[in-house]
Amino acid sequence: MFDKKDLIKLAKMEMPFGKYQGRALIDLPEAYLIWFANQGFPEGQLGRLMALALEIKINGLESLIEPLKRMPTIH
C-alpha cells in the first residue's frame, strides 16, 4: 500500500542513477519501469515508488500526477 504523500514524491523525486538520472520518477518511460519490474526494483523507497509509477502508467492515471508536478516543493 502507499501513502498519499507518495504521489507527491512521484511527481518531485528524481531518478538518482542510470540512463534517466535526474528525471522525475513519474516521467520514467513505462518500458524502463517494466524492465526494472522484471529485473527487480531497487530496495526501499525508490523501488516502492518506481513500482507505484509503473502501476499508475499501466492504468493510464498519469494525469492525476500532473497537477502535483506544478506544486512548490516544501521540505
N, C-alpha and C positions, 0 to 999 in steps of 0.2 A: 504494500500500500504506500501511497505517497502523501506528503503534507502539501497543503495548498501553496506554501512558500516555495515548493519545488517548481511550480510553474514559473515563478519569477526567476528562480535560479536558471531554469532552462533558457529563458529569454536573455539573461545577462551573463551567465558564466561562459567563459571561453574555453575551447578545447586547448589543453595545456601542452600537447605534443603532436607530432606527426604531420601528415600532409595538410591537414586542416587546422593547424595550430593558430590560435587567435580568433577563430570563427566561433560565434555563439553556438552552443550545443544544439539548439533547435534548428539552426541553419545547416547542420551537417547533412550531407546527402543521404538519402534513405539507403542507397546501396552500401555506403560506408558503414552505416549502423547495422545493416544486415550482416555484413562481413564480420563485424565485432560480435554480433549475436552468435554466429557460427563458431568463431574462434574463442569466445569468452570475453565478456565485458571486463574492464578493469575492476579491481576491488573498490569497495567503499562508495562514497557519494557519487563520484564521477561515473562509475559503472551503472549505478542505480538511475542516475539522471539520463544517461545515454539510452538505457532500456526504456525509460519513460518517453524520451524523444521518439524512439522507434515506434512505440505504441501510438503516439499522437499522430505521427506521419502515416502509419498504416491505416488509421481510421479517418484520415483526412481532416484532422482537427487543428491544423497549424494556425488557422485564423483566430483561434482562441488565445494564442500566444502573442500575436502581432501587437495588440494594444500594450501589452506588458513590456515590449521591447522599447517603447517610447517613454516609459515611466522613468523618472530620475532614480538613480541608484542611491539608496540610503544605507549607510553602514551601521 
